[in-house]
Amino acid sequence: MSARTTKVEQKIRVAGILMLLGIAVEAATLARIHPLTFMAFATVGLLFFAAGIVTFLLSLLEVGPSE
């Protein structure tokens, strides 16, 4: 295993971090029952999660077909 990571590995790592942040926000908002917590769940949490998914998919497209 090399000590250096490629650009694709770095982007996948960023995607994973964004998805974990989204899950953390969603888990934190489930602890309270309040209308604003649902708004945080639906906006902040899902935006982090969606950004992670989009980043992951774009990093896969950047690799291209194997030769």
C-alpha positions in Angstrom: 0.0 0.0 0.0 1.3 3.4 -0.9 1.4 6.2 1.6 0.1 8.7 -1.0 -3.5 8.7 -2.0 -4.7 9.5 -5.5 -7.2 12.2 -6.4 -10.0 9.7 -6.7 -9.3 8.2 -3.3 -9.2 11.7 -1.8 -12.6 12.6 -3.4 -14.1 9.3 -2.2 -12.8 10.1 1.3 -14.4 13.6 1.2 -17.7 11.9 0.0 -17.6 9.6 2.9 -17.0 12.4 5.3 -19.9 14.4 3.9 -22.2 11.4 4.2 -21.2 10.8 7.8 -21.8 14.5 8.6 -25.3 14.1 7.1 -26.0 11.0 9.1 -24.7 12.7 12.3 -27.0 15.7 11.7 -30.0 13.4 11.0 -29.3 11.3 14.1 -28.9 14.5 16.3 -32.2 15.8 15.1 -34.0 12.6 16.0 -33.3 13.2 19.6 -35.7 16.2 19.9 -39.3 16.6 18.9 -39.7 20.1 17.5 -40.7 21.5 14.1 -37.3 23.2 13.6 -35.5 19.9 14.1 -37.4 18.4 11.2 -36.4 21.4 9.1 -32.7 20.7 10.0 -33.2 17.0 9.2 -34.8 17.8 5.9 -32.4 20.5 4.8 -29.0 20.3 6.4 -28.8 16.6 6.9 -30.1 15.6 3.5 -28.0 18.2 1.7 -24.8 16.8 3.3 -25.9 13.3 2.4 -26.8 14.3 -1.2 -23.5 16.2 -1.6 -21.7 13.1 -0.5 -23.5 10.9 -3.0 -22.9 13.4 -5.8 -19.2 13.7 -4.9 -18.8 10.0 -4.9 -20.5 9.5 -8.3 -18.5 12.3 -9.9 -15.3 10.8 -8.6 -16.3 7.5 -10.3 -16.9 9.3 -13.5 -13.5 10.9 -13.4 -11.7 7.6 -13.4 -13.1 6.6 -16.8 -13.1 3.1 -18.3 -10.3 0.8 -17.6 -7.9 0.0 -20.5 
